[in-house]
């Protein structure tokens, strides 16, 4: 058994079978506590070992808390790396959105919603490990996703075999071939940890006798749905849903294709989910999206979705057309001169310029900024007297900014 990295040709020459496992992505549910009045997401943590262009899919369930006041809940990503494609779908009626953001209507508190999340590594970035999250505005908690980039041979990925027997690594229910577990009949899971007969009932929908509706494989109690050839939808789609009960090709068809073609919308569980600018059962009707046009002519500055004539912005982007980025690196720098003149009477601005340019920022002196408050974006800049100014800014509910400044500067070390 080899315990270091080798090229695939070397592994084959050493006796490993020529299987595609050395290029196969897999996903592990590492924490999946059930939903409760204080826990609104499940699973809570997943780990995805991804190779380029090999997708993995998992199911997220969200429960609406009692104090939720919105009529829709939007599941979105935070800290998504640029080389990762994310597709969120849901069988909920009236879902809106595509890609890394999807919105569903809320029926009431305690309502449980189901989303399918597909992750695909589209390119090889510099970082081997990335952590991102799935969040919903107005709902406490999130789903943590640890993404392990397997574009190149990762020695540490295989080094586990140096400290444990291969049989133990595969739960005594399989053998290691070229770095991955191949399970004995009747077992599955990335470590062969699950006996199929014990979990298959969890993959059978109420009123059905078929495991994963006959359209997928049950792995540790979760359905992995089959792929379906469909050239008009990009070549291949999957069955979806908790039990693979959704046919993502069975939607209304226009002259341009299913759901008006790929430029108009996509099919999710027999219903069309239309892109911005289109509506209708088959996404055949164009809508007016002028209120969502940003200064460069794009919809929501390409940082959000236009829903009902209003932008719902992605991640840190804010403003009526999602053109304001409060956590961009340049924001701390742009605030520096106002912090200098308002808090310490230093910097390049005179009194009149300071009053004209900085009054609206709401700069406030405090004894100590709360650095644990996730809403605060922390800044540190050097003042004219070679001291360090520490300040932070936060956006409040009406979209305006408040800047907090430590009243005592720090000496350079």
Legacy VTK file of the C-alpha trace (Angstrom):
# vtk DataFile Version 3.0
C-alpha trace
ASCII
DATASET POLYDATA
POINTS 413 float
0.000 0.000 0.000
1.438 3.359 -1.024
1.227 6.168 1.521
2.527 9.072 -0.602
1.368 10.871 -3.717
1.942 9.247 -7.097
0.886 10.011 -10.605
-1.982 7.855 -11.817
0.347 5.961 -14.204
2.627 5.065 -11.282
-0.321 3.806 -9.236
-1.473 1.596 -12.100
2.066 0.253 -12.607
2.196 -0.574 -8.895
-0.861 -2.788 -9.178
-3.798 -0.426 -8.558
-6.787 -1.169 -10.730
-7.525 1.404 -13.425
-10.712 2.725 -11.863
-12.136 6.216 -12.024
-12.107 6.444 -8.223
-8.936 8.507 -8.304
-10.995 11.252 -9.961
-14.300 10.790 -8.148
-15.797 13.486 -5.963
-17.569 12.583 -2.734
-19.473 14.313 0.042
-19.657 13.588 3.779
-22.385 14.789 6.150
-20.304 15.548 9.259
-23.038 17.044 11.477
-26.774 16.537 10.974
-28.726 17.299 14.151
-32.525 17.293 13.596
-34.542 20.490 13.209
-35.881 21.959 16.458
-37.230 25.265 17.874
-33.592 26.375 18.295
-32.055 24.671 15.239
-33.305 25.835 11.852
-30.891 24.149 9.410
-29.967 20.517 8.822
-27.387 19.273 8.087
-25.172 21.743 9.911
-21.842 20.681 8.396
-20.781 18.904 5.213
-17.389 18.194 3.666
-17.004 17.947 -0.121
-13.946 16.340 -1.753
-14.141 17.782 -5.252
-12.388 17.038 -8.504
-12.852 19.318 -11.495
-16.232 18.897 -13.247
-17.385 16.083 -10.915
-20.496 17.394 -9.080
-21.840 16.319 -5.700
-25.388 16.934 -4.457
-26.930 17.050 -0.988
-30.220 18.088 0.607
-30.691 21.009 3.018
-33.830 21.390 5.134
-34.789 24.757 6.648
-37.449 25.403 9.317
-39.152 28.818 9.550
-38.845 30.323 13.076
-41.792 31.842 14.966
-40.532 35.425 14.626
-39.985 35.284 10.844
-41.780 38.243 9.235
-40.977 37.841 5.537
-43.247 36.196 2.986
-40.339 34.453 1.259
-37.164 32.743 2.452
-34.032 32.967 0.311
-31.246 30.404 0.601
-27.950 31.897 -0.577
-24.218 31.318 -0.393
-21.590 33.238 1.564
-17.848 33.249 0.769
-18.298 31.196 -2.401
-14.954 30.679 -4.179
-14.812 31.770 -7.812
-13.874 28.299 -9.073
-16.952 26.634 -7.542
-20.312 26.455 -9.344
-23.346 26.114 -7.058
-26.870 25.243 -8.130
-29.701 25.440 -5.568
-33.086 23.947 -6.480
-36.245 23.185 -4.521
-39.554 21.391 -5.096
-41.380 24.272 -3.358
-44.152 25.832 -5.513
-43.386 29.375 -6.632
-39.608 29.197 -6.211
-37.632 32.066 -7.733
-33.966 32.256 -8.634
-31.168 30.125 -9.953
-27.553 29.203 -9.327
-26.275 30.074 -5.840
-29.521 31.744 -4.690
-33.120 30.485 -4.508
-36.248 31.980 -2.935
-39.370 30.073 -1.780
-42.695 31.387 -0.419
-43.360 30.972 3.318
-46.616 29.406 4.479
-46.112 30.120 8.189
-43.895 29.564 11.237
-42.746 25.985 11.664
-42.902 25.448 7.907
-40.128 23.117 6.714
-38.538 23.658 3.307
-36.245 21.447 1.304
-33.453 22.550 -1.003
-31.104 20.519 -3.196
-27.571 21.900 -3.438
-25.156 20.818 -6.169
-21.434 21.713 -5.965
-19.138 21.522 -9.013
-15.458 22.475 -9.082
-15.008 24.362 -12.362
-11.301 25.178 -12.104
-8.214 24.698 -9.966
-7.657 27.662 -7.641
-4.644 28.459 -5.498
-6.219 27.330 -2.205
-6.656 23.602 -1.569
-9.237 24.103 1.184
-12.144 26.562 1.243
-14.909 27.106 3.784
-18.222 28.612 2.719
-21.727 28.752 4.154
-25.369 28.543 3.145
-27.508 31.155 4.886
-31.065 32.482 4.830
-31.792 36.135 5.641
-33.683 36.502 8.920
-33.011 32.932 10.118
-30.343 32.174 12.706
-27.747 29.549 11.829
-26.247 28.235 8.597
-24.808 25.201 6.839
-21.013 25.073 6.864
-19.448 23.562 3.750
-15.773 22.587 3.801
-14.602 22.277 0.196
-11.427 20.247 -0.387
-9.882 20.980 -3.780
-8.535 17.724 -5.227
-7.227 19.164 -8.502
-3.781 17.788 -7.732
-2.599 14.832 -5.734
-2.964 15.831 -2.066
-0.419 13.881 -0.019
-2.172 14.625 3.254
-5.358 13.094 1.842
-3.675 9.698 1.592
-1.413 9.902 4.670
-4.205 8.537 6.904
-3.227 5.040 5.766
0.156 5.408 7.459
-1.521 5.519 10.890
-4.415 3.096 10.369
-4.960 -0.212 8.625
-6.748 -0.009 5.263
-9.476 -2.337 6.509
-10.137 -0.085 9.511
-10.176 2.977 7.270
-12.981 1.332 5.279
-14.856 0.301 8.470
-13.864 -3.352 7.891
-16.479 -3.375 5.138
-14.289 -2.688 2.116
-10.772 -2.313 0.767
-8.634 0.631 -0.259
-7.888 0.858 -3.964
-5.748 3.743 -5.187
-6.546 5.836 -2.146
-10.327 5.349 -1.875
-12.613 2.759 -0.308
-14.326 0.195 -2.520
-17.119 -1.357 -0.475
-18.122 -4.979 -0.189
-21.644 -5.886 -1.410
-24.329 -4.548 0.913
-22.305 -1.533 2.113
-21.738 2.021 0.872
-20.530 5.439 2.027
-17.119 7.050 1.540
-15.726 4.829 4.334
-18.127 1.887 3.712
-19.661 2.828 7.055
-23.304 2.248 6.083
-25.110 -1.062 5.659
-27.596 -0.556 2.838
-30.410 -2.572 4.427
-30.367 -0.424 7.577
-30.777 2.885 5.735
-32.836 2.134 2.634
-36.182 2.730 4.357
-35.139 6.362 4.926
-34.878 6.674 1.147
-38.436 5.521 0.473
-41.105 8.213 0.144
-44.416 7.859 1.993
-46.843 5.836 -0.100
-44.061 4.384 -2.239
-42.150 1.118 -2.176
-39.276 2.217 -4.414
-35.911 3.255 -2.992
-35.211 6.812 -4.219
-38.288 6.532 -6.457
-36.321 4.117 -8.626
-34.282 7.074 -9.887
-31.213 7.008 -7.646
-29.095 5.205 -5.063
-29.554 5.341 -1.289
-26.236 6.176 0.400
-26.318 6.338 4.219
-29.972 7.391 4.197
-29.672 10.068 1.483
-30.701 9.663 -2.144
-28.072 10.263 -4.841
-30.191 10.888 -7.908
-29.521 9.590 -11.408
-28.506 11.773 -14.318
-30.827 12.233 -17.291
-29.647 13.045 -20.847
-31.322 16.297 -21.977
-29.521 18.265 -24.728
-31.801 21.317 -24.456
-30.814 21.735 -20.786
-27.070 21.638 -21.295
-26.601 17.932 -21.995
-27.327 16.291 -18.616
-29.659 17.012 -15.692
-30.474 15.061 -12.552
-33.607 13.815 -10.985
-33.981 15.832 -7.791
-35.888 15.943 -4.506
-35.426 14.209 -1.182
-36.471 10.918 -2.804
-35.450 11.712 -6.417
-39.161 12.187 -7.077
-38.734 15.273 -9.253
-38.266 15.029 -13.003
-36.403 18.177 -14.021
-37.316 17.705 -17.676
-41.126 17.549 -17.319
-41.932 21.275 -17.753
-43.878 23.339 -20.313
-42.126 23.707 -23.673
-42.045 26.688 -26.054
-40.549 27.023 -29.519
-37.255 27.880 -27.793
-37.253 24.756 -25.632
-38.167 23.706 -22.091
-39.070 26.776 -19.996
-38.348 29.038 -22.954
-34.784 27.732 -23.361
-31.690 28.203 -21.224
-31.824 32.001 -21.620
-35.337 32.247 -20.125
-35.458 29.688 -17.306
-34.919 26.139 -16.128
-37.058 23.215 -15.063
-37.124 22.298 -11.359
-39.409 19.473 -10.218
-41.835 19.904 -13.141
-42.087 23.686 -12.665
-40.273 26.417 -14.566
-37.997 28.716 -12.559
-37.644 31.848 -14.683
-34.585 34.059 -14.959
-34.793 37.787 -14.261
-36.763 39.498 -16.997
-39.143 36.595 -17.723
-42.285 35.156 -16.190
-45.134 32.802 -17.074
-45.636 29.037 -16.786
-42.991 28.482 -19.486
-40.971 31.689 -18.805
-42.339 32.983 -22.090
-43.341 36.488 -20.919
-40.773 39.302 -20.649
-41.108 41.648 -17.652
-40.069 45.226 -17.015
-36.910 45.312 -14.918
-35.994 49.031 -15.194
-35.967 49.626 -11.374
-33.221 46.997 -11.088
-30.902 48.524 -13.681
-27.574 49.622 -12.202
-25.416 52.488 -13.438
-23.607 50.217 -15.924
-26.889 48.965 -17.392
-26.779 45.495 -15.823
-29.473 43.982 -13.584
-28.583 44.522 -9.924
-24.953 45.145 -10.985
-24.643 41.354 -11.485
-24.549 41.051 -7.677
-28.144 39.970 -6.989
-31.550 39.048 -8.410
-34.354 41.317 -9.592
-37.545 40.085 -7.901
-40.761 42.035 -8.321
-38.894 45.114 -9.551
-36.532 45.170 -6.530
-32.960 43.890 -6.172
-32.198 41.171 -3.633
-28.434 41.485 -3.276
-25.900 38.689 -2.887
-23.636 38.423 0.149
-22.109 41.740 1.192
-23.532 43.791 -1.682
-26.083 46.462 -0.725
-28.057 49.379 -2.092
-31.125 49.624 -4.350
-29.186 48.159 -7.300
-26.521 46.144 -5.372
-23.708 48.501 -6.326
-22.374 49.158 -2.811
-19.786 46.781 -1.355
-19.225 47.613 2.329
-16.492 45.013 2.868
-14.398 45.778 -0.188
-10.813 46.573 0.747
-11.084 50.123 -0.618
-13.836 51.109 1.849
-11.488 51.353 4.844
-9.131 53.515 2.792
-11.921 55.820 1.575
-13.084 56.425 5.152
-9.594 57.242 6.483
-9.558 61.004 5.783
-13.001 61.486 7.358
-11.949 59.541 10.459
-8.812 61.695 10.698
-10.523 65.075 10.467
-13.642 64.214 12.510
-12.089 62.231 15.348
-8.541 63.596 15.589
-8.407 66.879 13.600
-5.653 65.467 11.391
-5.377 64.448 7.759
-5.712 66.262 4.422
-9.233 67.722 4.850
-9.789 71.207 6.276
-12.737 71.978 8.547
-15.084 72.991 5.733
-14.204 69.978 3.576
-14.567 67.692 6.579
-18.041 69.013 7.353
-19.187 68.728 3.735
-17.787 65.251 3.050
-17.998 63.456 6.381
-21.055 64.610 8.382
-23.381 62.053 6.783
-21.144 59.162 7.827
-22.263 59.307 11.463
-18.729 59.027 12.875
-18.882 58.250 16.612
-16.058 57.976 19.157
-16.171 54.919 21.461
-13.911 53.545 24.176
-13.489 50.152 22.505
-14.992 48.771 19.306
-16.706 45.413 19.749
-14.507 43.306 17.493
-16.684 40.236 18.048
-19.741 41.828 16.440
-20.057 40.141 13.033
-21.819 43.250 11.693
-18.730 45.427 12.227
-16.142 45.650 9.451
-12.825 46.430 11.162
-10.233 48.894 9.799
-6.797 50.060 10.915
-4.897 52.983 9.348
-1.762 54.937 10.168
-2.302 58.596 11.143
0.021 61.549 10.403
1.704 61.226 13.814
2.705 57.578 13.168
-0.013 56.180 15.423
-2.660 53.589 14.506
-6.327 54.564 14.247
-8.759 51.691 14.733
-12.266 52.119 13.369
-15.166 50.053 12.092
-18.237 50.627 10.000
-21.624 48.943 9.962
-24.712 49.226 7.774
-27.972 49.556 9.688
-31.483 48.499 8.662
-32.213 51.514 6.427
-28.975 51.025 4.471
-27.133 53.995 6.020
-23.617 53.706 7.431
-22.352 54.291 10.974
-18.604 54.605 11.633
-17.238 53.818 15.101
-13.757 55.081 16.074
-11.651 54.138 19.108
-11.037 57.485 20.867
-7.479 56.481 21.854
-4.977 55.747 19.095
-2.286 53.063 19.424
1.461 53.510 19.206
3.289 51.758 16.389
5.134 48.700 17.638
LINES 1 414
413 0 1 2 3 4 5 6 7 8 9 10 11 12 13 14 15 16 17 18 19 20 21 22 23 24 25 26 27 28 29 30 31 32 33 34 35 36 37 38 39 40 41 42 43 44 45 46 47 48 49 50 51 52 53 54 55 56 57 58 59 60 61 62 63 64 65 66 67 68 69 70 71 72 73 74 75 76 77 78 79 80 81 82 83 84 85 86 87 88 89 90 91 92 93 94 95 96 97 98 99 100 101 102 103 104 105 106 107 108 109 110 111 112 113 114 115 116 117 118 119 120 121 122 123 124 125 126 127 128 129 130 131 132 133 134 135 136 137 138 139 140 141 142 143 144 145 146 147 148 149 150 151 152 153 154 155 156 157 158 159 160 161 162 163 164 165 166 167 168 169 170 171 172 173 174 175 176 177 178 179 180 181 182 183 184 185 186 187 188 189 190 191 192 193 194 195 196 197 198 199 200 201 202 203 204 205 206 207 208 209 210 211 212 213 214 215 216 217 218 219 220 221 222 223 224 225 226 227 228 229 230 231 232 233 234 235 236 237 238 239 240 241 242 243 244 245 246 247 248 249 250 251 252 253 254 255 256 257 258 259 260 261 262 263 264 265 266 267 268 269 270 271 272 273 274 275 276 277 278 279 280 281 282 283 284 285 286 287 288 289 290 291 292 293 294 295 296 297 298 299 300 301 302 303 304 305 306 307 308 309 310 311 312 313 314 315 316 317 318 319 320 321 322 323 324 325 326 327 328 329 330 331 332 333 334 335 336 337 338 339 340 341 342 343 344 345 346 347 348 349 350 351 352 353 354 355 356 357 358 359 360 361 362 363 364 365 366 367 368 369 370 371 372 373 374 375 376 377 378 379 380 381 382 383 384 385 386 387 388 389 390 391 392 393 394 395 396 397 398 399 400 401 402 403 404 405 406 407 408 409 410 411 412
